[in-house]
């Protein structure tokens, strides 16, 4: 792949991951194993509230194709095929779920030295006035131009059955060796989100992040600050706080190589009488 700008979905991703990734409010247990043939099998059990769910996933790489198959406790079978270099500088992703035969999706990503393009077509089942069911593909398009240091992008979603745009978004991203800034205009122009991430130290094991979001239709502003800090080579702590009083914190510790314990909590500082939310996750990998 080229060393040009990233995909549009990567604009603002670093700040989003710092503020949302691994913050959980349920109990999750994951075990991964790898066979001699290269098949990676992952079993996951999740308990949220009084409900429990689980799935078993298998992943296998054959040449330039990555095959993912997942079976969950509701008897759904999800399959994703990811192939690179079918056409030079492209990545093709095909996904579908059974028994929902109308869940198929085809995505093609193209990478150039100064631009990236993504086209995705998903099948949707619509019901006409005569109660007959018909296929109405939904199309998503995105494009990014620039360099790894600065890029501009936009995306749009179009529903063929109603002939309307379901979304249109624009954004800009600026990358430096020790910082990253982005601005995204989304929700059909109703919200604007600006974020800034600054890495502390040459090893980039600690970082601070700030994000402000404004929704024009309600004149509501949300300001969130957070950060992550590596206490040592095995332990990382993260925290975040927004202007509505929501405080979140988590601790991650590598129990053994590649196996991680995550403890997360979130509570409302403006309503201390409410019960805090706690989450626990254990991921064991070979």
C-alpha distance (Angstrom), angle and dihedral (degrees) to the residues before:
residue distance angle dihedral
X1 . . .
X2 3.79 . .
X3 3.78 124.2 .
X4 3.78 93.1 -123.8
X5 3.81 130.7 115.2
X6 3.78 119.6 -41.6
X7 3.79 126.4 -111.5
X8 3.81 119.4 -74.5
X9 3.81 89.3 -108.3
X10 3.81 88.7 64.1
X11 3.82 93.7 62.3
X12 3.80 106.3 108.9
X13 3.81 91.4 -1.2
X14 3.80 95.3 123.5
X15 3.81 92.9 57.5
X16 3.81 91.8 42.7
X17 3.81 91.8 52.7
X18 3.80 92.3 50.1
X19 3.81 91.1 51.9
X20 3.80 100.7 39.5
X21 3.82 113.9 15.4
X22 3.83 115.6 107.3
X23 3.83 93.1 3.0
X24 3.80 99.4 129.6
X25 3.79 136.4 168.9
X26 3.80 100.3 -166.2
X27 3.79 139.3 60.2
X28 3.79 117.4 -93.9
X29 3.80 131.5 178.1
X30 3.81 121.6 -173.5
X31 3.80 130.2 -178.6
X32 3.80 123.2 -174.9
X33 3.80 127.8 -169.3
X34 3.79 132.7 179.1
X35 3.80 124.3 -146.7
X36 3.79 127.3 -146.3
X37 3.81 89.5 -103.7
X38 3.80 92.0 58.6
X39 3.81 98.2 -103.2
X40 3.82 111.9 144.1
X41 3.81 112.9 -152.3
X42 3.81 119.1 -166.0
X43 3.80 124.3 -171.8
X44 3.80 118.5 -165.5
X45 3.80 131.5 -172.4
X46 3.82 121.0 -173.4
X47 3.79 130.2 -174.1
X48 3.78 117.8 -168.3
X49 3.76 117.0 174.0
X50 3.77 106.5 -43.7
X51 3.80 94.7 -25.6
X52 3.78 126.9 93.0
X53 3.79 128.9 -165.0
X54 3.75 138.3 168.5
X55 3.76 145.3 179.8
X56 3.78 142.3 -168.2
X57 3.80 119.1 -140.4
X58 3.79 131.3 -170.7
X59 3.79 125.9 -163.1
X60 3.79 127.2 -169.9
X61 3.78 131.5 172.5
X62 3.79 119.4 -149.6
X63 3.79 113.7 -178.5
X64 3.83 105.4 -58.5
X65 3.81 95.3 -12.8
X66 3.81 126.7 90.7
X67 3.81 115.6 -159.8
X68 3.83 120.7 -160.1
X69 3.80 123.1 -177.0
X70 3.81 124.0 177.2
X71 3.81 130.2 -176.4
X72 3.81 118.8 -169.0
X73 3.79 134.8 -166.7
X74 3.83 91.1 -97.1
X75 3.83 90.0 63.2
X76 3.78 93.8 -108.1
X77 3.80 117.0 146.4
X78 3.80 114.6 -156.2
X79 3.79 120.2 -169.2
X80 3.80 129.0 -173.7
X81 3.80 126.3 -177.2
X82 3.81 117.3 -167.0
X83 3.78 118.0 -173.3
X84 3.80 130.2 177.0
X85 3.77 130.1 -157.4
X86 3.81 97.5 15.0
X87 3.77 79.1 133.2
X88 3.83 115.9 15.9
X89 3.83 113.9 -88.3
X90 3.81 94.0 9.5
X91 3.79 139.0 111.5
X92 3.80 120.8 -156.5
X93 3.81 122.4 -159.7
X94 3.80 122.9 -171.2
X95 3.81 119.9 -176.9
X96 3.79 135.7 172.2
X97 3.80 139.6 160.8
X98 3.77 129.8 -141.1
X99 3.00 137.0 -111.5
X100 3.83 84.6 17.7
X101 3.79 98.4 79.5
X102 3.81 91.7 -178.3
X103 3.80 95.6 62.7
X104 3.79 97.5 85.8
X105 3.79 118.7 133.9
X106 3.79 132.7 -176.8
X107 3.81 120.9 -164.7
X108 3.79 128.1 -179.1
X109 3.80 122.1 -169.7
X110 3.80 122.1 -165.9
X111 3.81 122.2 -163.5
X112 3.80 123.9 -160.1
X113 3.78 132.2 171.1
X114 3.81 91.3 -104.4
X115 3.83 103.9 18.9
X116 3.80 145.9 31.5
X117 3.80 128.1 -156.2
X118 3.78 131.8 -167.6
X119 3.79 129.0 -168.2
X120 3.81 121.6 -176.5
X121 3.80 127.9 -179.7
X122 3.81 119.0 -169.9
X123 3.78 127.1 -175.0
X124 3.80 115.7 -125.3
X125 3.77 126.6 -176.0
X126 3.80 114.6 -134.1
X127 3.79 130.1 -177.0
X128 3.78 120.1 -136.8
X129 3.79 127.8 -151.4
X130 3.79 90.1 -91.5
X131 3.84 88.3 58.8
X132 3.79 91.0 -116.3
X133 3.78 116.7 136.8
X134 3.79 121.4 -125.2
X135 3.75 137.4 177.3
X136 3.80 116.3 -108.1
X137 3.80 112.8 177.7
X138 3.78 118.9 -145.1
X139 3.79 115.1 -144.0
X140 3.81 126.5 -153.3
X141 3.80 121.7 -170.2
X142 3.79 129.4 -176.5
X143 3.78 136.1 170.8
X144 3.79 136.1 -175.5
X145 3.79 128.0 -169.7
X146 3.79 131.1 -174.0
X147 3.77 135.6 53.3
X148 3.81 135.2 -60.1
X149 3.83 86.9 -91.5
X150 3.81 98.3 51.9
X151 3.79 129.8 9.6
X152 3.81 139.3 171.5
X153 3.78 122.9 -154.6
X154 3.79 147.3 169.5
X155 3.78 137.9 -170.6
X156 3.79 136.1 -167.6
X157 3.79 136.7 -172.6
X158 3.81 123.2 -151.0
X159 3.80 128.0 -167.1
X160 3.80 109.3 -151.3
X161 3.82 95.8 -162.2
X162 3.81 95.4 57.0
X163 3.81 94.4 25.7
X164 3.77 91.3 -133.3
X165 3.78 135.7 124.9
X166 3.80 110.7 -109.4
X167 3.82 93.3 -167.6
X168 3.77 144.5 -5.5
X169 3.76 124.1 -172.4
X170 3.81 137.1 172.8
X171 3.77 131.3 -167.0
X172 3.79 147.8 167.8
X173 3.79 127.9 -147.9
X174 3.82 129.8 -165.2
X175 3.79 120.4 -167.7
X176 3.79 128.5 -166.8
X177 3.81 129.2 172.1
X178 3.82 92.1 -99.0
X179 3.82 103.6 21.9
X180 3.79 146.0 36.4
X181 3.81 130.7 -158.8
X182 3.81 130.2 -175.2
X183 3.80 141.3 173.9
X184 3.81 122.0 -161.0
X185 3.81 127.3 -172.8
X186 3.81 106.3 -160.5
X187 3.80 147.3 153.3
X188 3.80 90.0 62.4
X189 3.80 90.6 -54.5
X190 3.80 95.3 -48.1
X191 3.82 97.0 111.3
X192 3.76 135.9 38.4
X193 3.79 122.7 -165.3
X194 3.80 126.4 -169.1
X195 3.80 123.0 -174.9
X196 3.78 138.5 176.8
X197 3.81 129.5 -166.1
X198 3.79 124.0 -169.4
X199 3.79 121.9 -171.1
X200 3.77 118.1 -143.3
X201 3.79 116.3 -143.6
X202 3.77 131.7 5.7
X203 3.81 93.5 -85.2
X204 3.84 91.5 57.3
X205 3.81 92.1 -137.3
X206 3.81 92.1 135.6
X207 3.79 130.0 44.1
X208 3.81 143.2 172.0
X209 3.80 123.7 -144.4
X210 3.79 136.5 -170.2
X211 3.80 127.4 -173.6
X212 3.80 133.3 179.3
X213 3.80 124.5 -169.8
X214 3.80 127.0 -172.2
X215 3.80 124.8 -168.5
X216 3.79 108.7 -158.9
X217 3.82 97.0 -162.1
X218 3.81 92.2 60.9
X219 3.83 100.3 23.3
X220 3.81 87.1 -126.7
X221 3.79 121.3 154.1
X222 3.80 125.3 -163.8
X223 3.78 120.4 -169.4
X224 3.80 119.6 -172.4
X225 3.78 130.2 -177.7
X226 3.76 126.3 -174.9
X227 3.73 146.7 141.2
X228 3.76 148.8 -173.7
X229 3.78 130.3 -126.5
X230 3.79 130.4 -168.8
X231 3.80 107.2 -139.5
X232 3.79 90.0 -172.5
X233 3.80 138.9 -29.1
X234 3.81 91.4 -68.1
X235 3.82 105.6 35.8
X236 3.81 132.5 63.3
X237 3.80 128.7 177.0
X238 3.80 126.4 -163.6
X239 3.80 133.5 -173.1
X240 3.80 138.7 178.0
X241 3.80 137.4 -177.4
X242 3.80 131.4 -175.8
X243 3.79 132.5 -163.3
X244 3.83 90.7 -102.2
X245 3.80 89.5 66.8
X246 3.82 98.7 -105.9
X247 3.81 109.0 146.4
X248 3.78 122.2 -171.4
X249 3.79 132.2 -179.6
X250 3.77 137.3 172.5
X251 3.77 141.0 -178.2
X252 3.79 125.2 -151.3
X253 3.78 122.7 -167.9
X254 3.78 128.0 -179.7
X255 3.79 103.4 -133.2
X256 3.78 94.6 -174.2
X257 3.82 128.2 -9.7
X258 3.85 109.3 -53.5
X259 3.83 92.9 -2.9
X260 3.81 114.2 109.1
X261 3.80 136.1 -169.7
X262 3.83 116.2 -155.6
X263 3.81 124.9 -168.3
X264 3.80 116.5 -175.6
X265 3.80 135.9 179.0
X266 3.79 137.6 178.7
X267 3.80 131.5 -176.5
X268 3.78 140.7 165.8
X269 3.79 111.5 -109.5
X270 3.80 89.1 -162.4
X271 3.80 93.0 55.4
X272 3.77 106.6 38.4
X273 3.80 91.0 164.6
X274 3.81 89.6 70.8
X275 3.78 118.9 92.6
X276 3.83 112.5 -104.2
X277 3.79 118.9 -121.2
X278 3.79 117.2 -117.8
X279 3.77 131.5 -168.2
X280 3.78 134.4 -170.7
X281 3.80 128.4 -170.0
X282 3.79 131.8 176.5
X283 3.81 120.1 -171.4
X284 3.81 117.4 -173.5
X285 3.80 117.7 -168.9
X286 3.81 131.9 174.1
